């Protein structure tokens, strides 16, 4: 006697394990896709910042090139004698506020003597001596004369900075260009000394570039910024063509916002929790169904006791479904809500992850639909029916107005004369809504939905109400089982649904002392029908009391 019970327990456990496995695999897949999207978003963010760094440094170095051009033209036109005051004023006017990181500006004669020298950073004016002492500067002057254009020296500590403490020293360089011989002029050079770190910081600050570490390098090696660089750093060419300037950009902080950074973890956690809850619910419901079957077998020996036991068990399962549904509403609602929040408020940050987040939110909404049907099913476990005269024609018109108004392609609707019946208006409305909703939903692809409602009177003051459609139909061997919970026909697999709507419809019909069924519709489709007591004649109390006791 115990072997069937053990076999049922094993089947229930296997079904729950399958639900858990599928849910966990789906959650892991979504989390993996989101993680890959996070990496792609981080790469894109770094590329954007590298491009911004290149533009910022190009703008800054372009100002240097423009200033050098203006100063060389002015120096070429100025006479060699008595030019100090004129060139000093011009240097100050041209250089002030335009050259971030610039320290001093010199105008040298052809013998490398100082014709004019002015500080640009507000420091004490330099002594009247040429800055060509360091070999890097001398080499740059020679190269500029040979090339006939601007040249950048190798990195070195500026002469004026040797007096600073070691911790405050930074690399510098000089930008120099030859002065062409002009009217009254005899050539020479314009030299700008630059603190490289100050230039880099000012350029990035003015361009509002954050979250990255930038190393500026020239043809002679690194000039400013941290040495080395993180894996995956981006390198962009900057400055005048042919000078070999580069900026190496690597992330200094997490470039992703919190929505992208935690999306994969949240998806995995939420999906795992949902799979665990559904597996537990499946195990509980499957175990309850096996218990109900055992009690049905015992009903052969004691029919009255078996009916009482089944009713109690059904109420217990309905209560469990209600509790489980309420417990599932919060986490599934949170998943759907957070998914909508991510797409509404962080759409720009999500990038390629937008589609994955939409699928997570859609899956959560499908779970919420299942929970709503579970709650509806458990809510019909109470056999108490609030009886009153109900105008079925007006009730059906309201249901059709709501259903047809939300449909994509407008269906063809035929509402015939329906009677006034005796029953619970809210429950009967739910019954019609399930049947009309199925008639509008289960139609072949590309076909317009057609639904007809009609009624005919039966003996004993009863009415048979029919909802006919031109849908996908119900196979003959499935016309009875589709009214059981979680049962659907194979043809309905591609349509949304939970398998509880017709179970709820049957429960409502039984609470009203009626019957429900389905027949083929001549010409294609199905005719779903149910019987209900008319509002006049007969004894409604006796009929409804018998239905409640039979439930």
Secondary structure, 3 states (H helix, E strand, C coil): CHHHHHHHHHHHHHHHHHHHHHHHHHHHHHHHHHHHHHHHHHHHHHHHHHHHHHHHHHHHHHHHHHHHHHHHHHHHHCCCCCCHHHHHHHHHHHHCCCCCCEEEEEEECCCCCEEEEEECCCCCCCCCCCCCCCHHHHHHHHHHHHHCCCEECCCECCHHHHHCCHHHCCCEEEEEEEECCCCCCCCEEEEEEEEHHHHHHHHHHHCCCCCEEEEEEECCEEEECCCCCCCCCEEEECCCCCCCCEEEEEECCCCCCHHHHCHHHHHHHHHHHHHHHHHHHHHHHHHHHHHHHHHHHHCCCCHHHHHHHHHHHHHHHHHHHHHHHHHHHHHHHHHHHHHHHHHHHCHHHHHHHHHHHHHHHHHHHHHHHHHHHHHHHHHCCCCCCCCEEEEHHHHHHHHHHHHHHCCCCCCEEEECCCCEEEECHHHHHHHHHHHHHHHHHCCCCCCCCEEEEEEEEECCCEEEEEEEECCCCCCHHHCCHHHCCCCCCHHHHHCCCCCCHHHHHHHHHHHCCCCEEEEECCCCCEEEEEEEEECCCCCHHHHHHHHHHHC
